């Protein structure tokens, strides 16, 4: 792995840790982080009551860049990974599913964007 790739990986892990703390402070229970599924990885899977939040974490220079970084193709991959992950855990049957983004922008608090996109 190149030095730039290692640095990007380290930034991503730090961003995910910040996102997890933000979600915990908001009352979410973290079910999984960096969850690998056959369809791809889910950054954070969190639950609060009957709601399961599938959270994509993006660390970018601006909020707009963070939101643009979650492409429709990536949204579909995350949704497919979420279907697989939720099907594996019978405790999550009947829960509402929501797709969120936590944007990590330098010099600001992490932004939790609930219901960042919808899946049909």
Secondary structure, 3 states (H helix, E strand, C coil): CCHHHHHHHHHHHHHHHHHHHHHHHCCCEEEEEEEEECCEEEEEEEEECCEEEEEEEEEECCHHHHHHCCCHHHHHHHHHHHHHHHHCCHHHCCCEEEEEEEEEECCCCCEEEEEEECCC
